[in-house]
Amino acid sequence: MLKSHHRLHLLVVRPMAIHTPSRTAFGQKARPTMPSLTARSSVMCRTVIIWGLACILGALAIPKVWGDNASAPSGENDVTAIENAGAWVEVDGRPILVVYAQIAGRTAQERAQAIQYRIVELARSRSIALDAIHPEDRGTWTEIVAGNERIMGITEADARAAERKRPEMAAEYTEVIRQVVKQYRDDHTTRRILWGVIYAFAATLGFVGLLVVSLWVRRLLRSRVEGWLWRSEHEPSLRRRARLYLGQPLVLVSRITFWIFILALVQAYATVVLSFFPATRYTSHQITSWLFVELAQFANIVIGYIPNLIMLVLIVLATSYLIKLNRYIFAEVRDQKLSIHGFYPDWAEPTAKLVKVLILAAAAVVAFPYLPGSNSPAFKGISVFLGVLLSLGSTSAVAHGVAGTILTYMRAFQAGDFVRIGNDVGEVVEKTLLVTRIRTQKNEIVTIPNSTVLGGVVVNYSAEARIRGVIFHTTVTIGYSAPWRKVHDLLIAAALATTDVLPDPTPFVLQTALNDFYVAYELNAYTARPTKMQDIYSVLHQNIQDRFNEAGVEINSPHYTSLRDGNRTTIPETYLPADYKSPAFGIQEVNRSERVPEKSKVVAREVS
């Protein structure tokens, strides 16, 4: 069976003197007394130093403390709960003794409040001497009285909880109450309070003066530092750059240091002023003690974290050199200074990026156990949350990224190629891991996800254009009345007269269809500039019209037959000879017995 081990803490304070800690009847050291006024200045100096170190060490120490506290076994919490059982009686904020048991239906907390009130009333009433405070045995309990006034009672349950004998516990509590009453009467005098006000006023003046001086020094130093940083530009560029690059971080560090100093100054001022008054003296003592304890814990944690910090530095250095090596090797491959069989130079840059990502991922996995607070539940919870968030919200992004990687190594097209992706035709202006952007011939930027590109059909006009030229074609339909050889010659001549059409290989014509009323001729020509395709088609069609008109060949696709005696030709006048005349009606004289055909009539038969 676990038993609680409670210790009694007795705080004995003598006016304007420092006492060494004494031992109580329980065998534990009593609480130290408050320092004198001469020692308070050293408290301020120590506090300034403490604040500066605590702010620096806190960033590294807090996550570790949190993780260690979070992972503490439940057994420690149970033991702490048992040791802290009971209710403390406090006077001027100082715990002086503890009670455990319930009496007459009153809880330990209610008993502690009542005992505190009686002790304070006894201390305020200076008519009762300290020797009048004594214990009296009532059989099953012991009362501590002052004259005829009862202060508190100690039961067998209180003694068992403290693992003490009731008479010994009563004698010790009696001595504690005497010392507390004596200290209370010494501290709560008009003279002491007046001196406390004077000391507080002096400390306030010193605090305000030091604050004003600090702000003045800061303003003076800031103006000088800024003048040093922005000195004349006629200085050597190396010195000026070094001053600009190193000066700004130093200015930032100085600002942070200044505000840390101001915070430490405020904390020291509050601690010193609180120590001048009895009601807040123990609070001041607690603040100083807590600050030293926390600083010691932070220092221990930081010292214990140094091996992990060294490992992190080594991991960072190794990662940095691997990334530099990766960048150097693939830069050599890209510039074709290093050749790898089967590895194309245009693969170098995307492969370098993929390898860099793998290096960073491996470094993060290796460094994770050495990070502060990596074992804490909060850190693990955030990691799981981010993992789930990325898994659910980046499905399409991952698909686009995988498709972009596949397209990179398929080498379907490169930046600058003229391609057709689905219904979009244009020049590839950007090719990323997630999307492909092309500029159409109308100067429009079209963004296409890589998964769409991978799942569709890609026509690359530039791939063959770099070698022999890419073929472009157009179809012209001419009536059967035009000789096909002449049509071939005219189409080829029109193609060769077009800008950006290659003379070698020679353009050629294919007769793709013999329709009912006309022939379909397909003109094929080569070009090395597919990006000019729109302009090439326009000029080619103009040249075809010019060549056919010059040769007297009509470009029509008749769907009817006609007798055109007396009708003017459809060829433009600029291509007709100077003596051209529109044909007249033909009249022929015949025998009366024969029927005279009327050529003045135009007979037309619709065929479509």
C-alpha positions as CSV (number, residue, x, y, z in Angstrom):
1,M,0.0,0.0,0.0
2,L,1.4,3.4,-1.0
3,K,1.7,6.0,1.7
4,S,2.0,9.7,1.2
5,H,5.2,11.4,2.3
6,H,4.4,15.0,3.1
7,R,7.1,17.4,4.1
8,L,6.5,20.5,6.2
9,H,8.1,23.7,4.8
10,L,8.7,26.4,7.4
11,L,9.6,29.9,6.1
12,V,11.3,32.0,8.8
13,V,12.1,35.6,7.7
14,R,14.0,38.0,9.9
15,P,13.9,41.7,9.1
16,M,16.8,43.0,7.1
17,A,18.9,39.9,7.7
18,I,19.7,36.7,5.9
19,H,19.3,33.4,7.8
20,T,20.8,30.1,6.9
21,P,18.2,27.4,6.3
22,S,17.3,25.4,9.4
23,R,15.8,21.9,9.6
24,T,12.3,21.3,10.8
25,A,11.2,18.5,12.9
26,F,10.4,16.5,9.8
27,G,14.1,16.4,8.8
28,Q,13.7,18.7,5.7
29,K,15.4,21.9,5.2
30,A,13.3,24.9,5.9
31,R,12.6,27.4,3.2
32,P,15.3,30.1,2.8
33,T,14.6,33.6,4.0
34,M,14.2,36.6,1.7
35,P,17.4,38.6,0.8
36,S,18.1,42.0,2.1
37,L,18.1,45.2,0.1
38,T,21.8,45.0,-0.7
39,A,21.2,41.5,-2.3
40,R,18.3,42.7,-4.3
41,S,20.5,44.6,-6.8
42,S,22.3,41.3,-7.6
43,V,18.9,39.7,-8.1
44,M,18.2,42.3,-10.9
45,C,21.6,41.6,-12.6
46,R,21.0,37.9,-12.4
47,T,17.5,38.3,-13.8
48,V,18.8,40.3,-16.8
49,I,21.3,37.5,-17.6
50,I,18.6,34.8,-17.1
51,W,16.1,36.4,-19.5
52,G,18.7,36.6,-22.3
53,L,19.8,33.0,-21.9
54,A,16.2,31.7,-21.4
55,C,14.9,33.2,-24.6
56,I,17.8,31.7,-26.6
57,L,17.5,28.3,-25.0
58,G,13.8,28.2,-24.8
59,A,13.2,27.6,-28.5
60,L,15.2,24.4,-28.4
61,A,14.1,23.3,-25.0
62,I,10.4,23.7,-25.0
63,P,9.6,21.1,-27.6
64,K,11.8,18.6,-25.8
65,V,10.3,19.3,-22.5
66,W,6.8,19.0,-24.0
67,G,7.7,15.7,-25.6
68,D,9.2,14.3,-22.4
69,N,6.3,15.5,-20.3
70,A,3.8,14.1,-22.7
71,S,5.5,10.7,-22.7
72,A,5.9,10.4,-18.9
73,P,4.3,7.3,-17.4
74,S,1.1,7.5,-15.6
75,G,2.8,6.1,-12.5
76,E,4.6,9.4,-11.9
77,N,1.3,11.3,-12.0
78,D,-0.2,9.0,-9.5
79,V,2.8,9.4,-7.1
80,T,2.6,13.2,-7.5
81,A,-1.1,13.2,-6.7
82,I,-0.5,11.2,-3.5
83,E,2.3,13.5,-2.4
84,N,0.2,16.7,-3.0
85,A,-2.8,15.4,-1.0
86,G,-4.1,17.7,1.7
87,A,-4.6,21.5,1.9
88,W,-1.9,24.1,2.6
89,V,-2.4,26.9,5.0
90,E,-0.9,30.1,3.5
91,V,0.0,33.4,5.1
92,D,1.1,36.3,2.9
93,G,1.3,33.8,0.1
94,R,3.6,31.4,1.9
95,P,2.6,27.9,2.7
96,I,3.3,27.3,6.4
97,L,1.6,24.0,7.2
98,V,-0.8,21.4,5.8
99,V,-4.0,19.7,7.0
100,Y,-5.4,16.5,5.7
101,A,-8.5,15.1,7.4
102,Q,-12.1,16.3,7.4
103,I,-13.6,17.4,10.7
104,A,-17.3,17.8,11.4
105,G,-18.1,17.6,7.7
106,R,-15.6,20.4,6.8
107,T,-13.1,19.5,4.0
108,A,-9.4,20.0,4.3
109,Q,-9.6,23.1,2.1
110,E,-12.2,24.7,4.3
111,R,-10.2,23.9,7.4
112,A,-7.1,25.5,5.9
113,Q,-9.0,28.7,5.1
114,A,-10.3,28.9,8.6
115,I,-6.9,28.3,10.2
116,Q,-5.4,30.9,7.9
117,Y,-8.0,33.5,9.0
118,R,-7.3,32.7,12.8
119,I,-3.6,33.0,12.5
120,V,-3.8,36.3,10.6
121,E,-6.2,37.7,13.3
122,L,-3.9,36.4,16.0
123,A,-0.9,38.1,14.4
124,R,-2.8,41.4,14.0
125,S,-3.9,41.3,17.6
126,R,-0.6,42.2,19.4
127,S,-2.2,41.7,22.9
128,I,-1.5,38.0,22.9
129,A,2.1,37.0,23.6
130,L,3.8,34.3,21.6
131,D,4.3,32.2,24.7
132,A,0.5,32.0,25.0
133,I,0.4,29.8,21.8
134,H,0.6,26.2,23.1
135,P,-0.9,22.8,22.3
136,E,-3.5,21.1,24.5
137,D,-4.3,17.4,24.4
138,R,-8.1,16.6,24.2
139,G,-7.8,12.9,24.2
140,T,-8.5,11.9,20.5
141,W,-7.2,15.2,19.1
142,T,-4.8,18.0,20.0
143,E,-5.8,21.6,19.9
144,I,-3.4,24.5,19.4
145,V,-4.7,27.5,21.3
146,A,-3.5,31.1,22.0
147,G,-4.8,32.0,25.4
148,N,-8.5,31.1,25.3
149,E,-8.7,31.3,21.5
150,R,-8.5,28.0,19.5
151,I,-6.3,28.2,16.4
152,M,-6.6,24.6,15.0
153,G,-7.0,21.0,15.8
154,I,-4.8,18.0,14.9
155,T,-6.5,14.6,14.6
156,E,-5.2,11.1,14.4
157,A,-6.1,11.1,10.7
158,D,-3.8,14.2,10.2
159,A,-1.0,12.4,12.0
160,R,-1.4,9.2,10.0
161,A,-1.5,11.0,6.7
162,A,1.8,12.8,7.6
163,E,3.2,9.6,9.1
164,R,3.9,11.4,12.3
165,K,2.9,11.0,15.9
166,R,0.2,13.4,17.0
167,P,2.1,15.0,19.9
168,E,5.2,15.6,17.8
169,M,3.1,17.0,15.0
170,A,1.3,19.4,17.4
171,A,4.5,20.6,18.9
172,E,6.0,21.3,15.5
173,Y,2.9,23.1,14.3
174,T,2.9,25.2,17.4
175,E,6.4,26.4,16.8
176,V,5.6,27.1,13.2
177,I,2.6,29.3,14.2
178,R,4.7,31.2,16.7
179,Q,7.4,32.0,14.1
180,V,4.8,33.0,11.5
181,V,2.9,35.3,14.0
182,K,6.2,36.9,15.0
183,Q,7.3,37.4,11.4
184,Y,3.9,38.8,10.5
185,R,4.0,41.3,13.3
186,D,7.5,42.4,12.3
187,D,6.7,42.8,8.7
188,H,3.3,44.5,9.0
189,T,4.4,47.7,10.7
190,T,4.0,51.2,9.6
191,R,7.7,51.7,9.5
192,R,8.3,48.6,7.3
193,I,5.5,49.5,4.9
194,L,6.8,53.1,4.6
195,W,10.3,51.9,3.8
196,G,8.8,49.5,1.3
197,V,7.1,52.4,-0.5
198,I,10.3,54.4,-0.4
199,Y,12.3,51.5,-1.8
200,A,9.7,50.9,-4.5
201,F,9.7,54.5,-5.5
202,A,13.5,54.5,-5.7
203,A,13.4,51.3,-7.8
204,T,10.9,52.8,-10.1
205,L,13.0,55.9,-10.6
206,G,16.0,53.7,-11.4
207,F,13.9,51.6,-13.8
208,V,12.6,54.6,-15.6
209,G,16.1,56.2,-15.8
210,L,17.7,53.0,-17.1
211,L,14.9,52.6,-19.6
212,V,15.3,56.1,-20.9
213,V,19.1,55.7,-21.1
214,S,18.6,52.4,-23.0
215,L,16.3,53.9,-25.5
216,W,18.7,56.9,-26.0
217,V,21.7,54.6,-26.5
218,R,19.7,52.5,-28.9
219,R,18.7,55.5,-31.0
220,L,22.3,56.8,-31.1
221,L,23.7,53.4,-32.1
222,R,21.0,52.8,-34.7
223,S,21.8,56.1,-36.4
224,R,25.5,55.4,-36.4
225,V,25.0,51.8,-37.7
226,E,22.7,53.0,-40.5
227,G,25.3,55.6,-41.5
228,W,27.9,52.9,-41.5
229,L,25.8,50.6,-43.7
230,W,24.8,53.3,-46.2
231,R,28.2,54.8,-46.6
232,S,29.4,56.4,-49.9
233,E,29.1,54.1,-52.9
234,H,32.6,55.0,-54.0
235,E,34.1,52.4,-51.7
236,P,35.3,49.1,-53.1
237,S,32.4,46.9,-54.1
238,L,33.6,43.9,-52.1
239,R,33.8,45.8,-48.9
240,R,30.4,47.5,-49.5
241,R,28.7,44.2,-50.3
242,A,30.2,42.5,-47.2
243,R,28.9,45.4,-45.1
244,L,25.4,45.2,-46.6
245,Y,25.2,41.4,-46.4
246,L,26.5,41.1,-42.9
247,G,25.2,44.4,-41.5
248,Q,21.5,43.7,-42.0
249,P,21.6,40.4,-40.0
250,L,23.6,42.1,-37.2
251,V,21.1,44.9,-37.0
252,L,18.3,42.3,-36.7
253,V,20.2,40.5,-33.9
254,S,20.8,43.7,-32.1
255,R,17.1,44.6,-32.2
256,I,16.2,41.2,-30.8
257,T,18.8,41.5,-28.1
258,F,17.6,45.0,-27.1
259,W,14.0,43.9,-26.6
260,I,15.2,40.8,-24.7
261,F,17.1,43.3,-22.4
262,I,13.9,45.4,-22.0
263,L,11.9,42.4,-21.0
264,A,14.5,41.2,-18.6
265,L,14.6,44.8,-17.1
266,V,10.8,44.8,-16.6
267,Q,10.9,41.3,-15.0
268,A,13.8,42.4,-12.7
269,Y,11.9,45.6,-11.7
270,A,8.7,43.7,-10.9
271,T,10.7,41.1,-8.8
272,V,12.5,43.8,-6.8
273,V,9.4,45.9,-6.2
274,L,7.3,42.9,-5.1
275,S,10.0,41.9,-2.6
276,F,9.6,45.2,-0.7
277,F,6.1,44.3,0.6
278,P,5.2,41.4,2.9
279,A,2.1,40.4,1.0
280,T,4.1,39.9,-2.3
281,R,7.5,39.0,-1.0
282,Y,7.0,35.3,-1.3
283,T,5.6,35.8,-4.8
284,S,8.9,37.6,-5.7
285,H,10.9,34.7,-4.2
286,Q,8.8,32.2,-6.2
287,I,9.4,34.1,-9.4
288,T,13.1,34.2,-9.0
289,S,13.3,30.5,-7.9
290,W,11.1,29.4,-10.8
291,L,13.3,31.3,-13.3
292,F,16.5,29.7,-12.0
293,V,14.9,26.3,-12.0
294,E,13.6,26.7,-15.6
295,L,16.9,28.0,-16.8
296,A,18.7,25.1,-15.2
297,Q,16.3,22.7,-16.9
298,F,16.7,24.4,-20.3
299,A,20.5,24.3,-19.9
300,N,20.4,20.6,-19.1
301,I,18.1,19.9,-22.1
302,V,20.3,21.9,-24.4
303,I,23.4,20.1,-23.2
304,G,21.7,16.8,-23.7
305,Y,20.6,17.8,-27.2
306,I,24.1,18.6,-28.4
307,P,24.8,15.1,-29.8
308,N,21.5,15.3,-31.8
309,L,22.4,18.8,-32.9
310,I,25.8,17.5,-34.2
311,M,24.0,14.7,-36.1
312,L,21.7,17.2,-37.7
313,V,24.6,19.4,-38.7
314,L,26.3,16.4,-40.3
315,I,23.2,15.4,-42.1
316,V,22.7,18.9,-43.4
317,L,26.3,19.1,-44.6
318,A,26.1,15.7,-46.3
319,T,22.8,16.6,-48.0
320,S,24.3,19.9,-49.2
321,Y,27.3,18.2,-50.8
322,L,25.2,15.5,-52.4
323,I,22.9,18.2,-54.0
324,K,26.0,20.0,-55.3
325,L,27.4,16.8,-56.7
326,N,24.1,15.9,-58.3
327,R,23.9,19.4,-59.9
328,Y,27.4,19.2,-61.2
329,I,27.1,15.7,-62.8
330,F,23.8,16.5,-64.6
331,A,25.1,19.9,-65.7
332,E,28.0,18.1,-67.4
333,V,25.5,15.7,-69.1
334,R,23.3,18.6,-70.2
335,D,26.3,20.4,-71.7
336,Q,27.4,17.1,-73.4
337,K,30.7,17.2,-71.5
338,L,29.8,13.8,-70.0
339,S,28.2,11.1,-72.1
340,I,26.1,8.3,-70.7
341,H,25.0,5.6,-73.2
342,G,21.2,5.8,-73.7
343,F,20.8,8.9,-71.7
344,Y,19.8,12.0,-73.7
345,P,21.1,15.5,-72.7
346,D,17.6,16.9,-72.4
347,W,16.9,14.4,-69.6
348,A,19.6,15.9,-67.5
349,E,17.7,18.8,-65.9
350,P,14.5,16.9,-65.0
351,T,16.5,14.0,-63.7
352,A,18.6,16.3,-61.6
353,K,15.4,17.7,-60.0
354,L,14.1,14.2,-59.3
355,V,17.3,13.1,-57.7
356,K,17.4,16.3,-55.6
357,V,13.9,15.5,-54.3
358,L,15.0,11.9,-53.4
359,I,18.1,13.3,-51.6
360,L,16.0,15.7,-49.6
361,A,13.4,13.1,-48.8
362,A,16.1,10.6,-47.6
363,A,17.7,13.4,-45.5
364,A,14.4,14.3,-43.9
365,V,13.7,10.6,-43.0
366,V,17.2,10.3,-41.4
367,A,17.0,13.6,-39.6
368,F,13.5,13.2,-38.3
369,P,14.4,11.3,-35.1
370,Y,17.0,13.9,-34.1
371,L,14.5,16.9,-34.3
372,P,13.4,18.5,-31.0
373,G,10.0,17.1,-29.9
374,S,9.9,14.4,-32.7
375,N,8.6,11.8,-30.2
376,S,5.9,14.0,-28.8
377,P,2.2,13.1,-29.6
378,A,1.6,16.6,-31.0
379,F,4.5,16.3,-33.5
380,K,3.3,12.8,-34.5
381,G,-0.3,14.1,-34.8
382,I,0.7,16.9,-37.1
383,S,2.7,14.5,-39.3
384,V,-0.3,12.2,-39.6
385,F,-2.6,15.1,-40.4
386,L,-0.3,16.4,-43.1
387,G,0.0,13.0,-44.6
388,V,-3.7,12.4,-44.8
389,L,-4.3,15.9,-46.2
390,L,-1.7,15.3,-48.9
391,S,-3.1,11.9,-49.7
392,L,-6.7,13.1,-50.0
393,G,-6.1,16.4,-51.6
394,S,-3.4,15.7,-54.1
395,T,-4.7,12.8,-56.1
396,S,-5.0,14.7,-59.4
397,A,-1.7,16.5,-58.7
398,V,0.1,13.2,-58.3
399,A,-1.5,11.9,-61.5
400,H,-0.3,15.0,-63.4
401,G,3.2,14.7,-61.8
402,V,3.5,11.1,-62.8
403,A,2.3,11.9,-66.3
404,G,4.8,14.7,-66.6
405,T,7.6,12.4,-65.6
406,I,6.6,9.8,-68.2
407,L,6.3,12.5,-70.9
408,T,9.8,13.7,-70.0
409,Y,11.4,10.3,-70.7
410,M,9.1,9.6,-73.7
411,R,10.6,12.6,-75.4
412,A,7.4,13.3,-77.3
413,F,8.2,17.0,-77.5
414,Q,10.5,19.6,-76.1
415,A,10.1,23.3,-75.3
416,G,10.0,25.3,-78.5
417,D,8.5,22.5,-80.6
418,F,5.5,23.1,-82.8
419,V,2.9,20.5,-81.9
420,R,-0.8,19.5,-82.0
421,I,-2.3,18.3,-78.7
422,G,-5.9,17.4,-79.2
423,N,-7.5,20.3,-81.0
424,D,-4.8,22.8,-80.0
425,V,-1.9,23.7,-82.3
426,G,1.0,25.8,-81.3
427,E,4.5,26.2,-79.9
428,V,5.4,24.6,-76.6
429,V,6.5,27.5,-74.4
430,E,6.7,25.7,-71.0
431,K,6.9,22.1,-69.9
432,T,6.6,21.5,-66.2
433,L,6.0,18.5,-64.0
434,L,2.2,19.1,-63.8
435,V,1.2,21.0,-67.0
436,T,2.3,21.9,-70.5
437,R,1.7,25.3,-72.0
438,I,1.6,26.1,-75.7
439,R,1.2,29.3,-77.6
440,T,-1.2,29.1,-80.5
441,Q,-0.9,30.8,-83.8
442,K,-3.4,33.4,-82.5
443,N,-0.9,34.2,-79.7
444,E,-3.0,32.5,-77.1
445,I,-1.5,30.6,-74.1
446,V,-3.2,27.2,-73.6
447,T,-2.5,25.2,-70.4
448,I,-3.0,21.5,-70.7
449,P,-2.7,19.1,-67.7
450,N,0.0,16.4,-68.3
451,S,-2.4,13.6,-67.7
452,T,-4.6,14.9,-70.6
453,V,-1.5,15.1,-72.8
454,L,-0.4,11.6,-71.9
455,G,-3.9,10.2,-72.6
456,G,-4.3,12.0,-75.9
457,V,-2.6,12.2,-79.3
458,V,0.5,14.4,-79.8
459,V,1.6,15.5,-83.3
460,N,5.1,17.0,-83.3
461,Y,5.7,19.0,-86.4
462,S,9.2,20.1,-85.3
463,A,10.8,16.7,-84.8
464,E,11.1,15.9,-88.5
465,A,11.5,19.5,-89.5
466,R,14.9,19.6,-87.8
467,I,16.1,16.8,-90.1
468,R,14.5,16.9,-93.6
469,G,11.5,19.2,-93.1
470,V,7.9,18.5,-92.3
471,I,5.3,18.1,-95.1
472,F,2.3,20.3,-95.2
473,H,-0.4,19.9,-97.8
474,T,-3.5,21.5,-99.4
475,T,-6.2,20.2,-101.8
476,V,-7.4,21.9,-105.0
477,T,-10.3,20.6,-107.1
478,I,-10.1,21.3,-110.9
479,G,-12.5,20.3,-113.7
480,Y,-11.8,17.5,-116.1
481,S,-11.3,20.0,-118.9
482,A,-7.9,21.0,-117.5
483,P,-4.9,18.7,-118.4
484,W,-3.7,17.0,-115.2
485,R,0.0,17.4,-116.2
486,K,-0.4,21.1,-116.6
487,V,-2.2,21.2,-113.2
488,H,0.7,19.4,-111.6
489,D,3.2,21.8,-113.0
490,L,1.2,24.8,-111.9
491,L,0.8,23.6,-108.3
492,I,4.5,22.7,-108.0
493,A,5.5,26.1,-109.4
494,A,3.2,27.8,-106.9
495,A,4.8,25.9,-104.0
496,L,8.3,26.7,-105.1
497,A,7.4,30.4,-105.2
498,T,6.2,30.4,-101.6
499,T,8.5,31.6,-98.8
500,D,9.8,29.0,-96.3
501,V,9.0,26.1,-98.7
502,L,12.1,23.9,-99.2
503,P,13.2,23.4,-102.8
504,D,14.8,20.1,-101.7
505,P,13.0,17.7,-101.3
506,T,10.9,18.9,-104.3
507,P,7.2,19.4,-103.8
508,F,4.9,16.8,-105.3
509,V,1.3,16.4,-106.3
510,L,-1.1,13.5,-105.6
511,Q,-4.4,13.0,-107.3
512,T,-6.5,11.8,-104.4
513,A,-9.9,11.5,-106.0
514,L,-11.6,11.3,-109.4
515,N,-15.0,12.7,-108.5
516,D,-18.0,12.9,-110.8
517,F,-17.4,16.4,-112.1
518,Y,-13.8,17.3,-111.0
519,V,-10.4,15.9,-109.9
520,A,-8.9,16.4,-106.4
521,Y,-5.2,17.4,-106.5
522,E,-3.2,17.3,-103.2
523,L,-0.1,19.5,-103.2
524,N,2.6,18.4,-100.7
525,A,5.6,20.6,-99.9
526,Y,8.4,20.6,-97.3
527,T,9.2,23.3,-94.8
528,A,11.7,23.6,-91.9
529,R,9.6,26.3,-90.1
530,P,6.4,24.7,-89.0
531,T,5.8,27.7,-86.7
532,K,5.1,29.8,-89.8
533,M,2.5,27.3,-91.0
534,Q,-0.4,29.7,-91.0
535,D,1.5,32.3,-93.1
536,I,2.9,29.6,-95.4
537,Y,-0.6,28.3,-96.2
538,S,-1.9,31.9,-96.9
539,V,1.0,32.7,-99.3
540,L,0.7,29.3,-101.0
541,H,-3.0,29.8,-101.8
542,Q,-2.2,33.2,-103.2
543,N,0.5,31.7,-105.5
544,I,-1.8,28.9,-106.6
545,Q,-4.4,31.5,-107.7
546,D,-1.8,33.6,-109.5
547,R,-0.3,30.6,-111.4
548,F,-3.6,29.2,-112.5
549,N,-4.9,32.5,-113.7
550,E,-1.7,33.2,-115.6
551,A,-2.0,29.9,-117.3
552,G,-5.7,30.4,-118.2
553,V,-6.9,27.5,-116.1
554,E,-10.1,28.1,-114.1
555,I,-10.2,27.0,-110.5
556,N,-13.7,25.6,-110.2
557,S,-15.4,22.6,-109.1
558,P,-18.5,22.5,-111.4
559,H,-21.6,20.7,-110.3
560,Y,-23.4,21.5,-113.5
561,T,-22.7,21.6,-117.3
562,S,-23.3,24.7,-119.4
563,L,-23.3,26.1,-122.9
564,R,-21.7,29.6,-122.5
565,D,-21.8,31.1,-126.0
566,G,-21.8,34.8,-125.4
567,N,-20.7,34.6,-121.7
568,R,-17.4,36.2,-120.5
569,T,-14.8,33.9,-118.9
570,T,-14.3,33.8,-115.2
571,I,-10.5,34.5,-115.4
572,P,-9.6,38.0,-114.0
573,E,-9.0,40.6,-116.6
574,T,-5.3,41.1,-115.5
575,Y,-4.6,37.6,-116.8
576,L,-6.4,37.9,-120.1
577,P,-4.7,38.9,-123.3
578,A,-5.1,42.5,-124.5
579,D,-7.2,41.5,-127.5
580,Y,-9.6,39.3,-125.6
581,K,-13.3,39.8,-126.5
582,S,-16.3,38.1,-125.1
583,P,-17.6,35.5,-127.5
584,A,-20.8,36.4,-129.5
585,F,-23.8,34.3,-130.2
586,G,-23.2,31.9,-133.0
587,I,-25.9,31.9,-135.9
588,Q,-25.6,29.3,-138.7
589,E,-27.7,29.3,-141.9
590,V,-29.1,25.9,-142.9
591,N,-31.6,24.4,-145.4
592,R,-35.2,25.2,-144.7
593,S,-36.0,21.5,-144.5
594,E,-33.7,21.2,-141.6
595,R,-34.4,22.4,-138.1
596,V,-32.3,25.5,-137.2
597,P,-30.8,25.1,-133.7
598,E,-31.3,28.1,-131.6
599,K,-27.8,28.8,-130.2
600,S,-29.0,32.0,-128.7
601,K,-30.5,30.0,-125.9
602,V,-28.4,28.7,-123.0
603,V,-29.4,25.2,-122.0
604,A,-28.4,24.2,-118.6
605,R,-28.9,21.0,-116.7
606,E,-28.7,20.8,-113.0
607,V,-26.7,17.8,-111.8
608,S,-26.5,18.4,-108.2
